[in-house]
Amino acid sequence: MSGAIFRDAWGIPHLRADGTRELARLQGLVTARDRGWQIEVERHRAQGTSASFLGVGELSWDVLVRRARIADTARRCFARLEERDPETADWIRAYVTGVNEGLDGHDAPEFARAGVLPGRWEPWTPLAVWLSAHLLFAGFPAKLWRDHAAARLGADAVGLFATDGPGTSGSNGWLVTGERTVTGQAVVAGDPHRFIEDPGVYQQIRLSCPEFDVVGLAVPGVPGIAHFGHTGTVAWAITNAMADYQDLYRERLRRTGAGIEALGPDGVWRRAARHTETVEVAGEDPVEVEIVETGRGPVVIGGPEGLDGRVPEPGQPPLAVALRYPPRVTGDLGFGALLPLLRARRVADVDHAADLWAEPVNVVLAADTEGGALHRVAGRVPVRSDANRVRLVPAWEPGHEWRGWHEPPRAGLDDGVAVMANQRGPAAPLGVEFAPPHRARRIAALLARQHRWSAAGMARIHTDTHLASAAPLLDHLAALDAPGLTGPASALRARLLAWDRHMDAGSADAAAFAALRSAVVRRLAAEPALAAAASPPPYPDVFRPWLALVPRIGFALEHLLAAKDLFGIDRPAVVRAALEEVAAAPPAGPWGDTHRLAPWRALPPEDPREEPGLSGDHDCVLCTSAVPGITDLAARGPAARYVWDLARREDSRWVVPHGASGRPGSPHHRDQQPLWLAGDLAPVVTDWAQLTKETDV
């Protein structure tokens, strides 16, 4: 068998091979060549070895993935594929063969800077990379926060701080059927919101062989095109369903002469699996980690002696917390869906592939050229008690076991349109907290403004900056006693009440609103009534972002300002004081001066530069997320944008925040950023004659 690598004007790889296995090898090869440093960092993160060359800052993460048994779970899942789906297992092996070929002698400068050489991938490594990338995706640490808030502030605090306020980032996606388009064929569009990384978390790619020809967004280090793809006759996309499918169990553990035992719900102490591992840390002494697994799952926090530095409450046992998640229980990650997706020709094929999916749990939209449409949840959510879904539950009490799996819900369309933006949609029975409805409502309202849409018209929806979640704070401003304000505060109040509520980079009013919002958040966090929640429990550092009070207030500000009572806090006085504070020292420039891109990089760039200013905000369709009260910098945002046109695939459009290449200095490292910033999209090229052949392989 043979294959070839082609490139378009943006350096995007178009791969053509004689068969699926050879194509998988090509995909692995080109991914390693374009993104070698990136995927090696991800391999180390999945194995818990990143601190060995990135330093102590990665230690808490490495310990978590070791304790959560990510690599071991990936091995189990691959072994199950070998047994039950040998074709997919062989296809993944071919991908890994290509990765190892591409990494052999790789000369990315980051390897030399970090003092590390490319390693060797195993057949299970892509599964580990996927598991690692999505370990915190379902937000199980939110259960730690709910426990903390309830213990310190009372049970009512759980609802007040719910992320149905501006708390949960996700993605946008929408489907417009043929009766609502100028071509008579459907359009599927959207943008996944994730941490913006450099290189980017999505890889634009085309995979072509006699069985299929698919363009889409791949995850570097993982074969196929799992989330966003267009085969020519069917296209699909996903958003995070916000389902709750990971549980945390409080464990009672004790040491015995033979090891460690855990108390089960039947009152019997049973032997827990135990071993130790050593985590190497660059520039520091190695750290020995005790790995414990009970009948519920791996212990990710604490142990028989509890937490370091934490004295148990009187009468309470030392704290240990076990994590239970579906692939660890079943040995199935859902990779059996990947080849059927590539081979899909109709919506029914995508639907069948979605039945095979496991983790993460997503909402899927799909449309085909025969008028078919799909709107459903895909993934595995356990059936268990409601208590499991909300907080930590005691492993030694009955009633918290898993009892099978939920049937994934389905939904229809509304006037030829389906919108998914992490709101309480079809996945509502499967989750606890969802994104607020603002993005979904805004997308639906924009689509309703005209009856027929083209693929080219979708870009203006991607970049809408209206901030509906500004309303509660502006309502408090409107209710203030204006005569009691100083002159500057009165003028600022009038400006903000007349503001169009668009978070545009060039808007001074948007900057003033953001400054006021942050001032309110900080002042609320300083209120004595909330002081009990200000000090987080001594959990590992990797969980701290979920436990810090200021971000929690910023993310739930809508709820906190609109609640009937907030622990007796005088919210009008807080808003008044914040208004006076900002009026006395207003922002010096527009929103984009401080609301700048802050991408994650494993190593700092050798040529640091000021990152660009951004339009948008957390609850805008253009979701560029700051952390009110902490920073205006945006670490989250659209990790890609896509428009899949079912009439003509070559009329489809896409863009990523940086470029197709992960190599600094490559002409395609950042060449798409001007498009991404402007809200423009690059064409999807499908004509082989318009491509440049790079090599036969």
C-alpha positions as CSV (number, residue, x, y, z in Angstrom):
1,M,0.0,0.0,0.0
2,S,1.1,3.6,-0.6
3,G,0.0,7.1,0.3
4,A,0.8,10.8,-0.2
5,I,0.7,14.0,1.8
6,F,-0.7,17.1,0.2
7,R,-1.0,20.6,1.6
8,D,-3.3,23.5,0.8
9,A,-2.4,27.2,1.0
10,W,-2.7,27.2,4.8
11,G,-0.4,24.2,5.3
12,I,-3.4,22.0,6.2
13,P,-2.5,18.3,5.5
14,H,-4.6,16.4,3.0
15,L,-3.7,12.7,3.2
16,R,-4.5,10.1,0.6
17,A,-3.8,6.4,0.9
18,D,-4.8,3.0,-0.6
19,G,-6.5,1.8,2.6
20,T,-7.6,2.7,6.1
21,R,-4.6,1.3,7.9
22,E,-2.1,3.1,5.7
23,L,-4.1,6.2,6.0
24,A,-3.9,5.9,9.8
25,R,-0.2,5.5,9.6
26,L,0.0,8.7,7.4
27,Q,-2.2,10.6,9.9
28,G,0.2,9.6,12.8
29,L,3.2,10.5,10.7
30,V,2.0,14.0,9.7
31,T,0.8,14.7,13.2
32,A,4.2,13.9,14.6
33,R,5.9,16.0,12.0
34,D,3.6,19.0,12.5
35,R,2.8,18.7,16.2
36,G,5.7,16.5,17.6
37,W,6.4,18.6,20.7
38,Q,2.7,19.1,21.4
39,I,1.8,15.4,21.3
40,E,4.9,14.4,23.3
41,V,3.8,16.8,26.0
42,E,0.4,15.2,26.0
43,R,1.9,11.7,26.1
44,H,3.8,12.7,29.2
45,R,0.8,14.3,30.8
46,A,-1.2,11.2,30.2
47,Q,1.5,9.0,31.8
48,G,2.2,11.4,34.7
49,T,5.7,12.1,33.7
50,S,5.5,15.8,32.6
51,A,7.2,17.1,35.8
52,S,10.3,15.2,34.8
53,F,11.1,17.9,32.3
54,L,8.6,20.7,32.8
55,G,9.3,21.1,36.6
56,V,7.5,21.1,39.9
57,G,4.5,23.1,38.5
58,E,3.3,19.9,36.8
59,L,3.7,17.7,39.9
60,S,0.2,17.9,41.1
61,W,-1.2,17.0,37.7
62,D,1.2,14.0,37.4
63,V,0.2,12.7,40.8
64,L,-3.5,13.0,39.9
65,V,-3.2,11.0,36.6
66,R,-1.1,8.4,38.4
67,R,-3.6,8.0,41.2
68,A,-6.6,8.1,38.7
69,R,-4.9,5.2,36.8
70,I,-5.2,6.9,33.5
71,A,-2.4,4.9,31.7
72,D,-3.6,1.7,33.2
73,T,-7.2,2.4,32.1
74,A,-6.0,3.1,28.6
75,R,-4.3,-0.2,28.5
76,R,-7.5,-1.9,29.7
77,C,-9.5,-0.2,27.0
78,F,-7.1,-1.1,24.3
79,A,-7.0,-4.7,25.4
80,R,-10.8,-4.7,25.2
81,L,-10.6,-3.3,21.7
82,E,-8.2,-6.1,20.7
83,E,-10.6,-8.6,22.0
84,R,-13.9,-7.2,20.7
85,D,-12.9,-4.9,17.8
86,P,-9.6,-6.0,16.3
87,E,-10.0,-3.9,13.2
88,T,-10.1,-0.7,15.3
89,A,-7.2,-1.9,17.5
90,D,-5.2,-2.6,14.3
91,W,-6.1,0.8,12.9
92,I,-4.9,2.5,16.1
93,R,-1.6,0.5,16.0
94,A,-1.0,1.8,12.5
95,Y,-1.5,5.4,13.7
96,V,1.0,4.8,16.5
97,T,3.4,3.3,14.0
98,G,3.2,6.6,12.0
99,V,3.6,8.7,15.1
100,N,6.8,6.8,16.0
101,E,8.1,7.2,12.5
102,G,7.4,10.9,12.6
103,L,9.0,11.4,16.0
104,D,12.2,9.5,15.1
105,G,14.9,12.2,15.0
106,H,12.4,15.0,15.5
107,D,14.1,18.4,15.6
108,A,11.5,20.6,17.2
109,P,13.5,23.3,19.2
110,E,11.4,22.7,22.3
111,F,12.9,19.3,22.8
112,A,16.4,20.8,23.1
113,R,15.2,23.6,25.3
114,A,13.5,21.1,27.7
115,G,16.4,18.7,27.6
116,V,14.2,15.8,26.6
117,L,14.1,13.5,23.6
118,P,11.0,12.2,21.8
119,G,9.9,8.9,23.4
120,R,8.1,5.9,22.0
121,W,4.3,5.6,21.7
122,E,2.5,2.4,22.6
123,P,-0.7,1.3,21.0
124,W,-2.7,2.4,24.1
125,T,-1.1,5.9,24.2
126,P,-3.8,7.6,22.0
127,L,-6.4,6.4,24.5
128,A,-4.4,7.7,27.4
129,V,-4.1,11.1,25.7
130,W,-7.8,11.2,25.2
131,L,-8.6,10.2,28.8
132,S,-6.1,12.7,30.2
133,A,-7.5,15.5,28.1
134,H,-11.0,14.8,29.4
135,L,-10.4,13.7,32.9
136,L,-11.6,17.1,34.3
137,F,-13.9,17.8,31.4
138,A,-17.0,16.7,33.3
139,G,-16.0,18.9,36.2
140,F,-16.1,16.3,39.0
141,P,-14.1,18.8,41.2
142,A,-17.3,20.9,41.4
143,K,-18.5,18.3,43.9
144,L,-15.6,19.2,46.1
145,W,-16.7,22.8,45.9
146,R,-20.3,21.9,46.7
147,D,-19.2,20.0,49.8
148,H,-17.0,22.9,50.9
149,A,-19.7,25.5,50.3
150,A,-22.3,23.5,52.1
151,A,-20.1,22.8,55.1
152,R,-19.0,26.4,55.4
153,L,-22.0,28.4,54.3
154,G,-25.0,26.0,54.5
155,A,-26.9,23.8,52.1
156,D,-28.5,26.8,50.3
157,A,-25.1,28.0,49.1
158,V,-24.9,25.1,46.7
159,G,-27.7,26.5,44.6
160,L,-26.5,30.1,44.9
161,F,-23.1,29.3,43.5
162,A,-24.5,27.0,40.7
163,T,-22.8,27.4,37.3
164,D,-26.1,28.1,35.6
165,G,-24.8,31.5,36.4
166,P,-21.9,32.5,34.2
167,G,-19.8,29.6,35.3
168,T,-19.3,26.9,32.7
169,S,-17.6,27.2,29.4
170,G,-18.5,24.9,26.6
171,S,-19.2,25.2,22.9
172,N,-21.7,26.6,20.4
173,G,-23.2,24.5,17.7
174,W,-26.3,24.9,15.4
175,L,-27.9,23.1,12.6
176,V,-30.0,24.8,10.0
177,T,-32.0,22.4,7.7
178,G,-32.5,22.8,4.0
179,E,-35.8,24.6,4.2
180,R,-33.9,27.5,6.0
181,T,-30.9,27.8,3.6
182,V,-30.4,29.4,0.2
183,T,-29.2,26.1,-1.3
184,G,-31.9,23.8,0.0
185,Q,-29.3,21.8,1.9
186,A,-28.4,21.9,5.6
187,V,-25.6,23.8,7.2
188,V,-24.0,22.8,10.5
189,A,-21.8,25.4,12.2
190,G,-20.3,26.3,15.6
191,D,-17.2,26.7,17.7
192,P,-15.8,24.5,20.5
193,H,-14.7,26.6,23.5
194,R,-11.7,25.1,25.3
195,F,-8.5,26.3,26.8
196,I,-6.6,28.1,24.0
197,E,-3.3,26.3,23.6
198,D,-0.3,26.9,21.4
199,P,-0.2,24.7,19.4
200,G,-4.0,24.5,19.2
201,V,-6.0,21.6,20.5
202,Y,-7.6,20.9,17.1
203,Q,-5.8,19.9,14.0
204,Q,-7.4,20.7,10.6
205,I,-7.0,17.6,8.4
206,R,-8.3,15.6,5.5
207,L,-8.3,11.8,5.4
208,S,-9.0,10.1,2.0
209,C,-8.9,6.5,0.9
210,P,-11.2,4.3,-1.2
211,E,-13.6,3.8,1.7
212,F,-14.1,7.5,2.7
213,D,-13.0,11.1,2.2
214,V,-13.4,13.2,5.3
215,V,-12.4,16.7,6.3
216,G,-12.5,17.7,9.9
217,L,-10.9,18.7,13.2
218,A,-8.8,16.0,14.8
219,V,-7.3,15.9,18.3
220,P,-3.5,15.7,17.9
221,G,-2.4,12.3,19.2
222,V,-5.7,10.6,18.5
223,P,-6.5,8.9,15.1
224,G,-9.6,9.8,13.0
225,I,-11.9,12.7,13.4
226,A,-14.0,12.3,16.5
227,H,-15.8,15.6,17.0
228,F,-16.3,17.7,13.9
229,G,-16.3,16.2,10.4
230,H,-17.7,16.3,6.9
231,T,-17.7,13.3,4.6
232,G,-19.3,15.1,1.6
233,T,-22.8,13.5,2.2
234,V,-23.0,13.9,6.0
235,A,-21.5,16.3,8.5
236,W,-21.5,16.2,12.3
237,A,-20.5,18.3,15.3
238,I,-20.6,18.2,19.1
239,T,-20.8,20.2,22.2
240,N,-20.3,19.2,25.8
241,A,-23.6,17.8,27.1
242,M,-22.7,18.9,30.7
243,A,-23.7,15.4,31.9
244,D,-22.6,14.2,35.3
245,Y,-20.9,10.8,34.9
246,Q,-18.1,10.7,37.4
247,D,-18.6,10.1,41.1
248,L,-16.6,10.9,44.2
249,Y,-16.8,8.5,47.2
250,R,-15.6,9.2,50.7
251,E,-13.6,6.1,51.7
252,R,-12.8,4.6,55.1
253,L,-9.4,3.1,54.7
254,R,-7.2,1.3,57.2
255,R,-3.7,-0.2,57.1
256,T,-3.2,-3.8,58.0
257,G,-0.1,-6.0,58.0
258,A,-1.0,-7.1,54.5
259,G,-1.7,-3.7,53.0
260,I,-4.8,-1.4,52.9
261,E,-8.5,-2.3,53.4
262,A,-11.6,-0.3,52.5
263,L,-15.0,-0.5,54.2
264,G,-17.7,-1.4,51.8
265,P,-21.4,-0.7,51.9
266,D,-22.1,-4.1,53.3
267,G,-20.0,-3.4,56.4
268,V,-17.2,-5.6,55.3
269,W,-13.5,-4.5,55.1
270,R,-12.0,-5.6,51.8
271,R,-8.5,-5.5,50.5
272,A,-7.7,-2.5,48.3
273,A,-5.2,-2.7,45.5
274,R,-2.0,-0.8,46.4
275,H,1.4,-0.1,45.0
276,T,3.8,2.9,44.9
277,E,5.2,4.8,42.0
278,T,7.9,7.4,41.7
279,V,7.3,10.7,40.0
280,E,10.5,12.4,38.7
281,V,10.6,16.2,39.1
282,A,13.1,18.3,37.2
283,G,15.4,20.1,39.6
284,E,13.8,18.5,42.7
285,D,13.9,15.2,44.5
286,P,11.6,12.5,43.2
287,V,8.3,12.0,44.9
288,E,6.9,8.6,45.9
289,V,3.2,8.3,45.3
290,E,1.0,5.6,46.9
291,I,-1.6,4.3,44.4
292,V,-4.7,2.8,46.0
293,E,-7.8,1.5,44.4
294,T,-11.0,0.3,46.2
295,G,-14.1,-1.4,44.9
296,R,-15.4,2.1,43.9
297,G,-12.4,3.2,42.0
298,P,-8.9,4.8,42.3
299,V,-8.3,7.0,45.4
300,V,-7.4,10.4,44.0
301,I,-7.3,12.4,47.3
302,G,-6.0,11.5,50.7
303,G,-5.4,8.0,52.0
304,P,-5.5,5.9,55.2
305,E,-4.0,8.8,57.1
306,G,-6.1,11.5,55.4
307,L,-4.9,14.7,53.8
308,D,-1.5,16.2,54.5
309,G,-1.9,19.0,57.0
310,R,-5.6,18.2,57.7
311,V,-6.8,17.1,61.1
312,P,-10.1,15.1,60.8
313,E,-13.2,16.7,62.3
314,P,-14.0,15.2,65.8
315,G,-15.5,11.8,65.3
316,Q,-14.8,11.7,61.6
317,P,-12.4,9.3,59.9
318,P,-9.4,10.5,57.9
319,L,-10.4,11.7,54.4
320,A,-9.8,9.6,51.3
321,V,-11.7,10.2,48.1
322,A,-12.1,7.6,45.3
323,L,-13.1,8.5,41.7
324,R,-15.4,6.3,39.7
325,Y,-15.6,6.9,36.0
326,P,-17.1,4.8,33.2
327,P,-14.0,3.7,31.2
328,R,-12.3,2.5,34.4
329,V,-15.5,0.4,35.2
330,T,-16.2,-0.9,31.7
331,G,-12.8,-0.9,29.9
332,D,-14.5,0.9,27.0
333,L,-13.6,4.4,26.0
334,G,-15.8,4.5,22.9
335,F,-13.1,4.4,20.3
336,G,-15.1,1.8,18.4
337,A,-17.1,4.8,17.1
338,L,-14.1,6.4,15.3
339,L,-14.0,4.2,12.1
340,P,-17.8,4.2,11.7
341,L,-17.8,8.0,11.8
342,L,-15.2,8.2,9.0
343,R,-17.3,5.7,7.0
344,A,-20.6,7.5,7.6
345,R,-22.7,8.4,4.6
346,R,-25.9,9.3,6.2
347,V,-27.3,10.6,9.5
348,A,-28.2,7.0,10.4
349,D,-24.5,6.1,10.2
350,V,-23.5,8.9,12.6
351,D,-26.4,7.8,14.9
352,H,-25.0,4.3,15.0
353,A,-21.5,5.5,15.7
354,A,-22.8,7.7,18.5
355,D,-24.4,4.6,20.1
356,L,-20.8,3.3,20.5
357,W,-19.5,6.4,22.2
358,A,-18.5,6.5,25.9
359,E,-16.6,9.5,27.1
360,P,-16.9,12.5,27.2
361,V,-20.7,12.8,27.0
362,N,-21.6,15.1,24.1
363,V,-24.6,16.5,22.3
364,V,-24.4,15.6,18.6
365,L,-25.8,17.5,15.7
366,A,-25.6,15.9,12.2
367,A,-27.2,16.5,8.8
368,D,-27.0,14.7,5.4
369,T,-27.7,15.5,1.8
370,E,-30.9,13.5,1.8
371,G,-32.5,15.8,4.3
372,G,-31.7,13.8,7.4
373,A,-31.0,15.5,10.7
374,L,-29.9,14.3,14.1
375,H,-29.9,15.9,17.6
376,R,-29.0,13.6,20.4
377,V,-26.8,12.9,23.4
378,A,-23.9,10.4,23.0
379,G,-22.0,8.8,25.8
380,R,-22.3,6.7,28.9
381,V,-23.9,8.1,32.1
382,P,-24.5,5.7,35.0
383,V,-27.8,5.3,36.8
384,R,-27.4,6.0,40.5
385,S,-28.8,8.0,43.4
386,D,-29.2,11.7,43.1
387,A,-26.8,12.2,45.9
388,N,-24.0,10.8,43.8
389,R,-24.6,13.5,41.2
390,V,-24.3,16.4,43.6
391,R,-21.6,15.8,46.3
392,L,-19.3,13.3,47.8
393,V,-21.1,10.2,49.0
394,P,-20.0,7.7,51.7
395,A,-18.6,4.5,50.2
396,W,-19.5,2.6,53.4
397,E,-23.2,3.3,53.1
398,P,-25.5,1.3,50.7
399,G,-27.5,3.0,48.0
400,H,-24.7,4.7,46.1
401,E,-23.8,1.9,43.7
402,W,-24.1,2.2,39.9
403,R,-27.2,0.4,38.4
404,G,-26.7,0.4,34.7
405,W,-26.7,3.2,32.1
406,H,-29.1,5.9,31.1
407,E,-30.6,5.8,27.6
408,P,-29.1,8.8,25.8
409,P,-31.8,11.4,25.2
410,R,-32.8,12.7,21.8
411,A,-34.4,16.0,20.7
412,G,-36.0,17.4,17.6
413,L,-35.6,20.7,15.7
414,D,-37.5,24.0,16.1
415,D,-38.6,25.5,12.8
416,G,-35.7,23.8,11.0
417,V,-33.1,24.8,13.5
418,A,-31.3,23.1,16.4
419,V,-29.1,25.0,18.8
420,M,-26.7,23.6,21.4
421,A,-24.7,25.7,23.7
422,N,-24.3,23.6,26.9
423,Q,-27.7,24.8,28.1
424,R,-30.4,22.7,29.7
425,G,-31.3,20.9,26.5
426,P,-31.7,17.2,25.7
427,A,-29.1,16.3,28.3
428,A,-30.9,18.0,31.2
429,P,-31.9,14.6,32.8
430,L,-28.3,13.6,32.9
431,G,-26.6,16.6,34.5
432,V,-26.7,18.9,37.6
433,E,-25.3,22.2,36.4
434,F,-25.4,23.6,32.9
435,A,-24.3,26.7,31.1
436,P,-26.7,29.7,31.4
437,P,-29.1,29.9,28.4
438,H,-27.8,33.2,27.1
439,R,-25.6,31.9,24.2
440,A,-28.3,29.4,23.1
441,R,-31.0,32.0,23.2
442,R,-28.9,34.6,21.4
443,I,-28.0,32.1,18.6
444,A,-31.6,31.2,18.1
445,A,-32.6,34.8,18.0
446,L,-30.0,35.7,15.5
447,L,-31.0,32.7,13.3
448,A,-34.7,33.8,13.5
449,R,-33.9,37.2,12.0
450,Q,-33.8,35.9,8.5
451,H,-35.6,32.9,7.0
452,R,-32.8,31.7,4.7
453,W,-29.2,31.4,5.5
454,S,-26.0,30.7,3.5
455,A,-22.8,29.1,4.8
456,A,-21.0,32.4,4.3
457,G,-23.5,34.2,6.6
458,M,-22.7,32.1,9.6
459,A,-19.5,33.9,10.5
460,R,-21.4,36.9,11.9
461,I,-23.2,34.6,14.4
462,H,-19.8,33.2,15.5
463,T,-18.6,36.7,16.4
464,D,-21.7,38.2,18.1
465,T,-20.7,40.0,21.3
466,H,-24.0,40.8,23.1
467,L,-23.7,40.1,26.8
468,A,-27.2,39.2,28.2
469,S,-25.7,38.2,31.6
470,A,-24.9,41.9,32.2
471,A,-28.6,42.5,33.1
472,P,-28.5,41.8,36.9
473,L,-25.6,44.1,37.6
474,L,-27.1,46.8,35.4
475,D,-30.4,46.4,37.1
476,H,-28.7,47.1,40.4
477,L,-27.1,50.2,38.9
478,A,-30.5,51.4,37.7
479,A,-31.9,51.0,41.2
480,L,-29.2,53.0,42.9
481,D,-30.1,56.4,44.4
482,A,-28.5,58.5,41.8
483,P,-28.5,61.8,43.8
484,G,-26.3,60.1,46.4
485,L,-23.5,59.4,44.0
486,T,-20.4,61.5,43.3
487,G,-20.3,63.3,39.9
488,P,-17.9,60.8,38.3
489,A,-19.9,57.8,39.6
490,S,-23.2,59.3,38.4
491,A,-21.7,59.9,34.9
492,L,-20.3,56.3,34.8
493,R,-23.7,54.9,35.9
494,A,-25.4,56.9,33.1
495,R,-22.9,55.6,30.5
496,L,-23.4,52.0,31.5
497,L,-27.2,52.2,31.6
498,A,-27.0,53.6,28.0
499,W,-24.4,51.0,26.9
500,D,-25.5,48.6,24.1
501,R,-24.2,45.6,26.1
502,H,-21.7,44.5,23.4
503,M,-18.3,43.4,24.6
504,D,-16.4,44.7,21.7
505,A,-12.6,45.0,21.9
506,G,-12.8,48.7,21.0
507,S,-15.5,49.6,23.5
508,A,-14.6,51.8,26.4
509,D,-18.0,51.1,27.9
510,A,-17.4,47.3,27.8
511,A,-14.1,47.9,29.7
512,A,-15.9,50.0,32.3
513,F,-18.6,47.3,32.8
514,A,-15.9,44.6,33.2
515,A,-14.1,46.8,35.7
516,L,-17.3,47.3,37.7
517,R,-18.1,43.6,37.6
518,S,-14.6,42.7,38.9
519,A,-14.9,45.3,41.7
520,V,-18.3,43.9,42.7
521,V,-16.9,40.4,42.7
522,R,-13.9,41.3,44.9
523,R,-16.0,43.3,47.3
524,L,-18.5,40.4,47.7
525,A,-15.6,38.0,48.3
526,A,-14.4,40.3,51.1
527,E,-17.8,40.3,52.9
528,P,-17.5,38.7,56.4
529,A,-20.6,36.6,55.6
530,L,-18.6,34.7,53.0
531,A,-15.3,34.5,54.9
532,A,-15.9,30.9,56.0
533,A,-15.6,29.8,52.4
534,A,-12.5,31.9,51.6
535,S,-10.0,29.3,52.7
536,P,-10.2,26.2,50.6
537,P,-9.7,22.7,52.0
538,P,-6.1,21.4,51.6
539,Y,-6.8,19.4,48.5
540,P,-4.1,18.9,45.9
541,D,-3.2,22.0,43.9
542,V,-4.7,20.6,40.7
543,F,-8.2,21.1,42.3
544,R,-7.7,24.7,43.5
545,P,-9.3,26.4,40.5
546,W,-12.6,24.8,41.5
547,L,-12.3,25.8,45.2
548,A,-11.2,29.5,45.1
549,L,-13.9,31.9,46.3
550,V,-13.3,34.9,44.0
551,P,-13.7,32.9,40.8
552,R,-16.7,31.1,42.2
553,I,-18.4,34.5,42.9
554,G,-17.4,35.8,39.5
555,F,-18.9,32.7,37.8
556,A,-22.1,32.8,39.8
557,L,-22.5,36.6,39.9
558,E,-25.9,36.5,38.1
559,H,-27.3,34.2,40.8
560,L,-25.7,36.1,43.7
561,L,-27.0,39.5,42.6
562,A,-30.5,38.2,41.8
563,A,-31.1,35.9,44.8
564,K,-33.8,37.0,47.3
565,D,-31.2,37.1,50.0
566,L,-27.4,36.6,50.1
567,F,-26.5,35.8,53.7
568,G,-27.7,39.3,54.7
569,I,-25.1,41.1,52.5
570,D,-26.2,44.6,51.4
571,R,-25.7,44.2,47.7
572,P,-26.8,47.7,46.7
573,A,-24.1,49.1,49.0
574,V,-21.6,46.7,47.5
575,V,-22.5,47.9,44.0
576,R,-22.5,51.5,45.0
577,A,-19.0,51.2,46.5
578,A,-17.7,49.3,43.4
579,L,-19.2,52.0,41.1
580,E,-17.4,54.8,43.1
581,E,-14.2,52.8,43.0
582,V,-14.2,52.4,39.2
583,A,-15.3,56.0,38.6
584,A,-12.3,57.2,40.7
585,A,-9.9,55.1,38.6
586,P,-11.6,54.1,35.3
587,P,-10.0,51.8,32.8
588,A,-7.4,53.7,30.6
589,G,-8.5,52.1,27.4
590,P,-11.1,49.9,25.7
591,W,-12.0,46.3,26.6
592,G,-9.4,44.8,24.2
593,D,-6.5,46.6,26.1
594,T,-6.9,44.2,29.0
595,H,-9.0,41.4,27.5
596,R,-6.2,39.7,25.7
597,L,-5.5,36.2,24.6
598,A,-3.5,34.1,27.1
599,P,-2.8,30.7,25.5
600,W,-1.3,27.9,27.5
601,R,2.1,26.7,26.4
602,A,4.2,23.9,28.0
603,L,7.3,26.2,27.6
604,P,7.3,30.0,27.5
605,P,8.0,31.3,24.0
606,E,11.6,32.3,23.1
607,D,10.2,35.4,21.4
608,P,7.5,36.6,23.8
609,R,5.2,39.2,22.4
610,E,2.0,40.9,23.5
611,E,-0.9,38.8,22.7
612,P,-3.8,40.3,20.8
613,G,-6.9,42.0,22.3
614,L,-10.2,40.2,22.0
615,S,-13.8,41.0,21.7
616,G,-16.4,38.8,23.5
617,D,-16.9,37.6,27.0
618,H,-17.9,34.4,28.8
619,D,-21.7,34.6,28.0
620,C,-21.3,36.1,24.5
621,V,-21.7,33.8,21.5
622,L,-18.1,35.0,21.0
623,C,-17.1,33.2,24.2
624,T,-13.7,34.5,25.3
625,S,-13.6,33.8,29.0
626,A,-12.0,36.0,31.6
627,V,-12.2,35.4,35.3
628,P,-14.0,38.3,36.9
629,G,-12.3,39.6,40.0
630,I,-9.0,37.9,39.0
631,T,-8.0,38.8,35.4
632,D,-9.4,40.1,32.1
633,L,-7.0,37.8,30.2
634,A,-8.8,35.1,28.3
635,A,-7.4,31.6,28.6
636,R,-10.6,30.0,27.1
637,G,-12.2,30.8,23.8
638,P,-13.1,29.3,20.4
639,A,-10.5,26.6,19.8
640,A,-11.8,26.4,16.2
641,R,-14.7,27.6,14.1
642,Y,-16.4,25.6,11.4
643,V,-19.2,25.9,8.9
644,W,-20.2,22.6,7.2
645,D,-22.1,23.1,4.0
646,L,-24.0,20.0,2.9
647,A,-24.7,21.5,-0.6
648,R,-21.1,21.8,-1.6
649,R,-18.4,20.7,0.8
650,E,-16.0,23.1,-0.9
651,D,-18.2,26.0,0.3
652,S,-17.5,25.0,3.9
653,R,-15.3,27.2,6.0
654,W,-13.1,26.8,9.1
655,V,-10.4,28.5,11.1
656,V,-8.2,27.8,14.2
657,P,-6.6,30.4,16.6
658,H,-3.1,29.9,15.4
659,G,-2.3,27.8,12.4
660,A,-1.9,24.3,11.1
661,S,1.7,23.9,12.2
662,G,3.0,23.5,15.7
663,R,6.5,24.5,14.7
664,P,7.6,27.9,15.7
665,G,9.0,29.7,12.7
666,S,6.8,27.8,10.3
667,P,4.9,30.1,7.9
668,H,1.8,28.2,9.0
669,H,2.4,28.5,12.8
670,R,0.2,31.6,13.2
671,D,-1.1,32.5,9.7
672,Q,-4.7,31.9,10.6
673,Q,-4.7,34.1,13.7
674,P,-5.6,37.3,11.7
675,L,-8.7,35.4,10.3
676,W,-9.6,34.1,13.7
677,L,-9.3,37.6,15.3
678,A,-11.4,39.2,12.6
679,G,-14.1,36.5,12.6
680,D,-13.2,35.4,9.1
681,L,-12.9,31.8,7.9
682,A,-10.6,30.0,5.5
683,P,-12.1,27.9,2.7
684,V,-12.2,24.1,2.9
685,V,-10.3,22.9,-0.1
686,T,-11.4,19.6,-1.6
687,D,-10.0,19.8,-5.2
688,W,-6.8,17.8,-5.3
689,A,-5.6,19.9,-8.2
690,Q,-5.5,22.9,-6.0
691,L,-3.2,21.2,-3.5
692,T,0.6,20.9,-3.4
693,K,2.0,17.4,-3.0
694,E,4.5,17.4,-0.3
695,T,5.7,13.8,-0.5
696,D,4.8,10.2,-1.3
697,V,5.0,8.0,1.7
